[in-house]
Amino acid sequence: MTDRHPTVSPNHSDNSQPRFSRSEAAPTNFYAPGARDLLPLDVAQKRWIERGIQDVFHRWGYHRIITSTLERLETLIAGGAVDRETVIQIPAAAGGTLGLRPELTASIARAAVARMGDLYPQRLYYNANVFRRADLEHHGRQQEFYQAGIELLGVGGVLADVEAILLMMDTLNSLAVPNWQIILGEAGLSRALLAQFPIEFRTQIRWCLAHLDRVTLEQLPLTPHQQQLALSLIDLRGDPAVVLARLAQLELDSEHQATITHLQTLVELLTSTSQTPLPLILDLSLIQTFDYYTGIVFEAVSITEDRAYILGKGGRYDRLLALYHPQGHNFPGIGFALNIEDLQQALQTSPSMPRYTAKPDWLVVPTTPAAAAAALIYGNKLRSNPESIRVEMYLNDETAANVRQIAIERGISQIAWVSVDSVEIEALD
């Protein structure tokens, strides 16, 4: 620390009036319904999570793809698998309707088959925002979300399923997400089980199974055989070995027996890779929001004392890419999306999560108006340092004591007091 304490031309004393005045009138609400701002600390935490996710995706050989935020509505609804009412729609100037993407899988499928040829497998990842329109009953509900995820295109089979799930697990472990578990289902098998009931009851039965609502299930006007079958399905959730044993007792055709064998092989491969008990739940009531899934579906959840977070969802879609291929050729695919906001909330207790925005390393202060050019030059010299440093220029007129106090409060480590012909460096404790 130098002995010299320069004085900057003071226009304000220590007890001067505030620099900014606020109107006493109520501020105008400029928010769009469902809009949300990310302040600097939110951004710092979000970027930290995204960098951690990206590092894992790179280690597994995935490459980033960026698709258009706006797509034709026909692309986004994926042949009706995505409810068009969830899409925020915009009239196109040339006719037709555009929409803000409600998810990324359909857009990536379109880009892959139209632009990347038939060279598979393709390992792609994304980090982007998605938009979903809230219904009229939930006006003001959040409509913009941030996701990071992967798509493994052009390869089917159990090893591809294992890769997708292990990649999700590796990401959660790398971020040190607390108390996470994977819930695994099978979309085709779930549909087959529900198909045994009258069509007018399937939606209610599916809701009861998803919510483990045995009471409502018992009150549905089903035949005794259907009632017994429905109640047996509600128990198809829990330890994979137990659920698979119960599935083996059901009367299913050869196709669905093969699906059970696939599930069993999948579970065995997943558990064989882990040296500790795997937090895996097999749940045949698990049905995802978008209806293009054809095989396994899965989601990651984190359960704390006060709430549960849905960290991500994914699954296999083996008929989606054909919708966008010029000749209708089909290629299998599997992927998942992680919810950045839920990860951010679940990681609030993590000691690695940023708690403050980055602090400037230097504050460059011109000691007189005539020293402004010299201060600008010195600031640029500091920024040319190959090491990553943050340099701020002090732009107001203050006493040296006020400048020093502001720097201390902001955690700045060094001040460069710049005059026309000299620079004095002050290190702050």
C-alpha positions as CSV (number, residue, x, y, z in Angstrom):
1,M,0.0,0.0,0.0
2,T,1.4,3.4,-0.9
3,D,1.7,6.3,1.5
4,R,0.2,8.7,-1.0
5,H,-3.5,9.2,-0.8
6,P,-4.5,11.3,-3.9
7,T,-7.5,13.5,-3.9
8,V,-10.0,13.2,-6.7
9,S,-11.9,16.4,-7.6
10,P,-14.8,16.2,-5.2
11,N,-18.3,17.3,-6.3
12,H,-19.9,15.4,-3.4
13,S,-19.1,15.4,0.3
14,D,-19.6,12.4,2.5
15,N,-23.1,13.7,3.5
16,S,-24.2,14.8,0.1
17,Q,-27.6,14.0,-1.4
18,P,-28.2,10.7,-3.1
19,R,-27.1,10.7,-6.8
20,F,-30.4,9.2,-8.0
21,S,-33.9,10.2,-7.0
22,R,-36.9,7.9,-7.2
23,S,-40.4,8.9,-8.1
24,E,-42.9,8.4,-5.4
25,A,-45.4,7.2,-8.0
26,A,-46.0,3.5,-8.3
27,P,-43.8,2.0,-11.0
28,T,-45.4,1.0,-14.3
29,N,-45.6,-2.8,-14.7
30,F,-43.7,-3.5,-17.9
31,Y,-43.6,-7.3,-17.5
32,A,-45.2,-9.6,-20.0
33,P,-47.3,-12.3,-18.4
34,G,-45.1,-15.2,-17.3
35,A,-41.9,-13.2,-17.9
36,R,-38.9,-13.5,-15.6
37,D,-35.7,-11.5,-15.4
38,L,-32.4,-13.1,-14.5
39,L,-30.3,-10.8,-12.3
40,P,-26.5,-11.0,-12.3
41,L,-26.2,-13.6,-9.5
42,D,-28.9,-15.7,-11.1
43,V,-26.9,-15.5,-14.3
44,A,-23.7,-16.5,-12.5
45,Q,-25.3,-19.5,-11.0
46,K,-27.0,-20.5,-14.2
47,R,-23.7,-20.2,-16.2
48,W,-21.9,-22.3,-13.5
49,I,-24.5,-25.1,-13.9
50,E,-24.4,-24.9,-17.7
51,R,-20.6,-25.1,-17.8
52,G,-20.7,-28.1,-15.5
53,I,-23.3,-29.8,-17.8
54,Q,-21.4,-28.9,-20.9
55,D,-18.1,-30.4,-19.6
56,V,-19.8,-33.7,-19.0
57,F,-21.5,-33.7,-22.4
58,H,-18.1,-33.0,-24.1
59,R,-16.5,-35.9,-22.2
60,W,-19.2,-38.3,-23.7
61,G,-18.5,-37.1,-27.2
62,Y,-21.5,-34.8,-27.8
63,H,-21.4,-31.7,-30.0
64,R,-23.5,-28.6,-29.6
65,I,-26.3,-27.8,-32.0
66,I,-28.2,-24.5,-32.1
67,T,-31.6,-24.4,-33.8
68,S,-34.0,-21.6,-34.5
69,T,-36.1,-20.2,-31.7
70,L,-38.9,-19.7,-34.2
71,E,-40.1,-22.7,-36.2
72,R,-43.1,-23.6,-38.4
73,L,-46.0,-24.7,-36.2
74,E,-46.1,-28.0,-38.1
75,T,-42.5,-28.7,-37.1
76,L,-43.1,-28.0,-33.4
77,I,-46.2,-30.2,-32.9
78,A,-44.3,-33.3,-34.2
79,G,-47.3,-34.8,-36.0
80,G,-49.6,-34.1,-33.1
81,A,-47.4,-35.5,-30.4
82,V,-47.0,-32.0,-29.0
83,D,-50.2,-30.2,-28.1
84,R,-50.5,-27.1,-30.3
85,E,-52.2,-25.3,-27.5
86,T,-49.0,-25.3,-25.5
87,V,-47.1,-23.5,-28.3
88,I,-46.9,-19.7,-28.3
89,Q,-48.0,-19.0,-31.9
90,I,-47.0,-16.1,-34.1
91,P,-48.6,-15.4,-37.6
92,A,-46.1,-15.6,-40.4
93,A,-45.8,-12.7,-42.8
94,A,-45.9,-15.0,-45.8
95,G,-48.8,-17.0,-44.4
96,G,-49.1,-19.9,-42.1
97,T,-48.2,-19.9,-38.4
98,L,-44.8,-19.8,-36.6
99,G,-44.3,-20.8,-33.0
100,L,-41.7,-20.5,-30.2
101,R,-40.2,-23.9,-29.6
102,P,-41.8,-25.6,-26.5
103,E,-39.0,-28.2,-26.5
104,L,-35.9,-29.0,-28.6
105,T,-36.2,-32.6,-29.7
106,A,-38.5,-31.9,-32.7
107,S,-36.4,-29.0,-33.9
108,I,-33.2,-31.1,-33.6
109,A,-34.9,-34.0,-35.4
110,R,-35.9,-31.7,-38.2
111,A,-32.3,-30.2,-38.5
112,A,-30.6,-33.6,-38.4
113,V,-32.6,-35.3,-41.2
114,A,-32.7,-32.2,-43.4
115,R,-29.1,-30.9,-42.9
116,M,-26.9,-33.7,-41.6
117,G,-27.5,-36.5,-44.1
118,D,-27.9,-40.2,-43.0
119,L,-24.5,-40.5,-41.2
120,Y,-25.4,-41.9,-37.8
121,P,-25.1,-42.1,-34.9
122,Q,-25.2,-38.4,-34.2
123,R,-24.4,-37.2,-30.7
124,L,-25.8,-33.7,-30.2
125,Y,-26.4,-31.4,-27.2
126,Y,-28.1,-28.1,-26.7
127,N,-28.4,-25.3,-24.1
128,A,-31.3,-23.1,-24.9
129,N,-34.6,-21.5,-23.8
130,V,-38.0,-23.0,-24.5
131,F,-41.4,-21.4,-24.3
132,R,-44.8,-22.9,-23.3
133,R,-48.0,-21.0,-23.2
134,A,-49.8,-21.1,-19.9
135,D,-53.5,-21.9,-20.0
136,L,-56.2,-19.3,-19.1
137,E,-56.5,-20.7,-15.6
138,H,-52.9,-20.0,-14.9
139,H,-52.4,-16.5,-16.3
140,G,-49.0,-15.2,-15.2
141,R,-47.4,-18.6,-14.8
142,Q,-43.9,-18.8,-16.1
143,Q,-43.7,-19.3,-19.9
144,E,-40.0,-19.2,-20.6
145,F,-37.7,-22.0,-19.4
146,Y,-34.0,-22.9,-19.7
147,Q,-32.9,-26.4,-20.7
148,A,-29.7,-28.3,-21.5
149,G,-30.0,-31.8,-23.0
150,I,-28.8,-34.4,-25.5
151,E,-30.1,-36.3,-28.4
152,L,-28.5,-39.6,-29.5
153,L,-29.8,-40.1,-33.1
154,G,-29.7,-43.0,-35.5
155,V,-29.0,-45.9,-33.0
156,G,-31.4,-48.1,-31.1
157,G,-31.0,-50.9,-28.7
158,V,-30.2,-51.4,-25.1
159,L,-26.7,-49.9,-25.2
160,A,-28.0,-46.6,-26.5
161,D,-30.6,-46.5,-23.7
162,V,-27.9,-47.2,-21.2
163,E,-25.7,-44.5,-22.5
164,A,-28.5,-41.8,-22.2
165,I,-29.3,-42.8,-18.7
166,L,-25.7,-43.1,-17.6
167,L,-25.0,-39.7,-19.1
168,M,-27.8,-38.1,-17.1
169,M,-26.5,-39.8,-13.9
170,D,-22.9,-38.6,-14.6
171,T,-24.2,-35.1,-15.1
172,L,-26.1,-35.1,-11.8
173,N,-23.0,-36.6,-10.0
174,S,-20.7,-34.1,-11.5
175,L,-22.8,-31.2,-10.3
176,A,-23.1,-32.9,-6.9
177,V,-26.9,-32.7,-6.9
178,P,-28.2,-33.9,-3.6
179,N,-30.7,-36.8,-3.1
180,W,-31.3,-37.5,-6.8
181,Q,-32.9,-40.6,-8.2
182,I,-33.9,-41.9,-11.6
183,I,-37.5,-43.0,-12.3
184,L,-37.6,-45.4,-15.3
185,G,-40.7,-46.3,-17.3
186,E,-41.6,-47.9,-20.6
187,A,-44.0,-45.9,-22.8
188,G,-45.0,-48.8,-25.1
189,L,-45.6,-51.2,-22.3
190,S,-47.6,-48.6,-20.3
191,R,-49.8,-48.0,-23.4
192,A,-50.3,-51.8,-23.8
193,L,-51.3,-52.1,-20.1
194,L,-53.8,-49.2,-20.4
195,A,-55.2,-50.6,-23.7
196,Q,-56.8,-53.5,-21.7
197,F,-59.3,-51.0,-20.2
198,P,-62.3,-49.3,-21.9
199,I,-61.2,-46.2,-23.8
200,E,-63.5,-43.9,-21.7
201,F,-61.6,-44.9,-18.5
202,R,-58.0,-44.8,-19.7
203,T,-57.3,-41.2,-18.9
204,Q,-58.7,-41.5,-15.4
205,I,-56.8,-44.8,-14.8
206,R,-53.6,-43.3,-16.1
207,W,-54.1,-40.3,-13.7
208,C,-54.7,-42.6,-10.8
209,L,-51.6,-44.7,-11.6
210,A,-49.4,-41.6,-11.9
211,H,-50.7,-40.2,-8.6
212,L,-50.8,-43.6,-6.8
213,D,-54.5,-42.8,-6.0
214,R,-55.9,-46.2,-5.0
215,V,-59.1,-44.7,-3.5
216,T,-60.2,-43.0,-6.8
217,L,-59.2,-46.1,-8.8
218,E,-61.4,-48.3,-6.6
219,Q,-64.4,-46.0,-7.3
220,L,-64.3,-46.3,-11.1
221,P,-67.1,-48.4,-12.6
222,L,-65.0,-51.2,-13.9
223,T,-65.7,-54.9,-14.0
224,P,-64.3,-57.0,-11.1
225,H,-61.5,-58.3,-13.5
226,Q,-60.6,-54.8,-14.7
227,Q,-60.7,-53.5,-11.1
228,Q,-58.3,-56.2,-10.0
229,L,-56.0,-55.5,-13.0
230,A,-56.0,-51.8,-12.3
231,L,-55.1,-52.3,-8.7
232,S,-52.3,-54.6,-9.7
233,L,-50.9,-52.0,-12.0
234,I,-50.7,-49.4,-9.2
235,D,-48.1,-51.6,-7.5
236,L,-45.9,-51.7,-10.6
237,R,-43.6,-49.1,-9.1
238,G,-40.6,-49.4,-6.8
239,D,-37.5,-51.6,-6.7
240,P,-36.8,-52.8,-10.3
241,A,-36.3,-56.4,-9.4
242,V,-39.6,-56.6,-7.6
243,V,-41.5,-54.8,-10.4
244,L,-40.0,-57.0,-13.1
245,A,-41.0,-60.1,-11.2
246,R,-44.6,-58.8,-11.0
247,L,-44.6,-58.0,-14.7
248,A,-43.5,-61.5,-15.5
249,Q,-46.8,-62.7,-14.0
250,L,-49.0,-60.7,-16.3
251,E,-50.5,-62.2,-19.5
252,L,-48.7,-60.2,-22.3
253,D,-48.0,-61.1,-25.9
254,S,-44.6,-61.9,-27.2
255,E,-43.8,-58.3,-28.2
256,H,-44.3,-57.0,-24.7
257,Q,-42.6,-60.0,-23.2
258,A,-39.6,-58.9,-25.3
259,T,-40.0,-55.4,-23.9
260,I,-39.8,-56.8,-20.3
261,T,-36.6,-58.7,-21.3
262,H,-35.2,-55.4,-22.7
263,L,-36.0,-53.6,-19.4
264,Q,-34.4,-56.4,-17.4
265,T,-31.2,-56.2,-19.5
266,L,-31.2,-52.4,-19.2
267,V,-31.5,-52.5,-15.4
268,E,-28.7,-55.1,-15.1
269,L,-26.4,-53.1,-17.2
270,L,-27.1,-49.9,-15.3
271,T,-26.6,-51.6,-11.9
272,S,-23.4,-53.3,-13.0
273,T,-21.7,-50.0,-13.7
274,S,-22.3,-48.7,-10.2
275,Q,-20.2,-49.6,-7.2
276,T,-22.9,-48.2,-4.9
277,P,-26.6,-49.0,-4.7
278,L,-28.2,-47.3,-7.8
279,P,-31.0,-44.8,-7.0
280,L,-33.3,-46.3,-9.6
281,I,-37.1,-46.8,-9.4
282,L,-39.0,-48.7,-12.1
283,D,-42.5,-47.1,-12.6
284,L,-44.8,-48.3,-15.3
285,S,-47.2,-45.4,-14.6
286,L,-44.5,-42.9,-15.8
287,I,-45.8,-41.2,-19.0
288,Q,-44.1,-38.1,-20.4
289,T,-45.7,-34.8,-21.4
290,F,-44.9,-35.2,-25.1
291,D,-46.5,-38.1,-26.9
292,Y,-43.7,-39.1,-29.3
293,Y,-42.0,-41.5,-26.9
294,T,-42.1,-45.1,-28.0
295,G,-39.8,-47.0,-25.6
296,I,-38.1,-46.3,-22.3
297,V,-38.9,-43.0,-20.6
298,F,-37.1,-41.7,-17.6
299,E,-36.9,-38.6,-15.3
300,A,-34.5,-37.4,-12.6
301,V,-35.9,-36.1,-9.4
302,S,-34.3,-34.6,-6.2
303,I,-36.3,-34.9,-3.0
304,T,-35.5,-32.6,-0.1
305,E,-37.3,-32.1,3.2
306,D,-39.6,-29.5,1.9
307,R,-40.1,-30.3,-1.8
308,A,-39.3,-32.4,-4.8
309,Y,-37.6,-31.1,-7.9
310,I,-38.0,-32.6,-11.4
311,L,-34.5,-32.1,-12.7
312,G,-35.0,-33.6,-16.1
313,K,-37.0,-35.9,-18.4
314,G,-36.2,-38.0,-21.4
315,G,-36.9,-41.1,-23.4
316,R,-36.8,-43.1,-26.6
317,Y,-38.5,-41.9,-29.8
318,D,-38.1,-44.3,-32.7
319,R,-40.7,-42.8,-35.1
320,L,-40.1,-39.1,-34.8
321,L,-37.3,-38.5,-37.3
322,A,-39.4,-40.0,-40.2
323,L,-41.8,-37.1,-39.9
324,Y,-39.1,-34.7,-41.1
325,H,-37.1,-36.9,-43.6
326,P,-37.7,-35.9,-47.2
327,Q,-38.3,-39.6,-48.2
328,G,-39.9,-40.6,-44.9
329,H,-36.9,-42.7,-43.9
330,N,-36.9,-43.5,-40.2
331,F,-34.1,-43.5,-37.7
332,P,-34.3,-44.2,-33.9
333,G,-33.4,-41.7,-31.3
334,I,-33.2,-41.1,-27.6
335,G,-32.5,-38.0,-25.5
336,F,-33.2,-36.0,-22.4
337,A,-33.6,-32.4,-21.2
338,L,-32.4,-31.0,-17.9
339,N,-34.3,-28.2,-16.3
340,I,-31.8,-25.5,-15.4
341,E,-34.1,-23.6,-13.0
342,D,-34.9,-26.7,-11.0
343,L,-31.2,-27.7,-10.9
344,Q,-30.4,-24.2,-9.6
345,Q,-32.9,-24.5,-6.8
346,A,-31.8,-28.0,-5.8
347,L,-28.1,-26.9,-5.7
348,Q,-28.6,-23.9,-3.5
349,T,-27.0,-25.8,-0.6
350,S,-24.0,-26.8,-2.7
351,P,-20.8,-25.1,-1.4
352,S,-19.6,-24.9,-5.0
353,M,-22.5,-22.8,-6.2
354,P,-21.5,-19.1,-6.8
355,R,-22.8,-16.9,-4.0
356,Y,-21.7,-13.5,-5.4
357,T,-21.1,-12.1,-8.8
358,A,-17.5,-11.9,-9.9
359,K,-15.5,-9.1,-8.2
360,P,-13.4,-6.6,-10.2
361,D,-9.6,-7.1,-9.7
362,W,-8.7,-3.5,-10.4
363,L,-10.4,-0.1,-10.1
364,V,-8.7,2.5,-12.3
365,V,-9.2,6.1,-11.0
366,P,-8.2,9.3,-12.9
367,T,-7.1,11.7,-10.2
368,T,-8.0,14.8,-12.3
369,P,-10.1,15.4,-15.4
370,A,-6.9,15.9,-17.4
371,A,-5.8,12.3,-16.4
372,A,-8.8,10.7,-18.1
373,A,-6.9,9.6,-21.3
374,A,-4.0,8.3,-19.3
375,A,-6.4,6.3,-17.1
376,L,-8.1,4.8,-20.2
377,I,-4.8,3.7,-21.6
378,Y,-3.7,2.2,-18.3
379,G,-7.0,0.3,-18.0
380,N,-6.5,-1.2,-21.5
381,K,-2.9,-2.2,-20.5
382,L,-4.2,-4.1,-17.5
383,R,-6.9,-5.8,-19.6
384,S,-4.3,-7.0,-22.1
385,N,-2.9,-9.3,-19.4
386,P,-3.3,-12.9,-20.7
387,E,-4.7,-13.9,-17.3
388,S,-8.4,-13.3,-16.9
389,I,-8.8,-10.1,-14.9
390,R,-11.6,-7.6,-14.5
391,V,-10.8,-4.0,-14.7
392,E,-13.3,-1.2,-14.0
393,M,-12.9,2.5,-14.6
394,Y,-14.2,4.9,-11.9
395,L,-16.5,7.3,-13.7
396,N,-17.7,9.6,-10.9
397,D,-16.1,12.5,-9.0
398,E,-15.5,11.5,-5.4
399,T,-13.1,12.1,-2.6
400,A,-10.3,9.5,-2.4
401,A,-11.8,8.3,0.9
402,N,-15.1,7.6,-0.7
403,V,-13.6,5.9,-3.7
404,R,-11.5,3.7,-1.4
405,Q,-14.6,2.8,0.7
406,I,-16.6,1.9,-2.3
407,A,-13.8,-0.4,-3.6
408,I,-13.5,-2.1,-0.2
409,E,-17.3,-2.7,-0.1
410,R,-17.2,-4.2,-3.6
411,G,-14.3,-6.5,-2.8
412,I,-11.9,-4.8,-5.2
413,S,-8.3,-5.8,-4.4
414,Q,-6.3,-3.0,-6.1
415,I,-6.8,0.7,-7.0
416,A,-4.7,2.4,-9.7
417,W,-4.6,6.1,-9.1
418,V,-3.7,7.6,-12.5
419,S,-2.4,11.1,-12.9
420,V,-1.2,12.7,-16.2
421,D,2.4,11.4,-15.8
422,S,2.3,8.7,-13.1
423,V,0.4,5.8,-11.6
424,E,0.2,4.9,-7.9
425,I,-0.9,1.4,-7.0
426,E,-2.8,0.9,-3.7
427,A,-3.5,-2.7,-2.5
428,L,-6.6,-3.0,-0.4
429,D,-6.8,-5.4,2.6
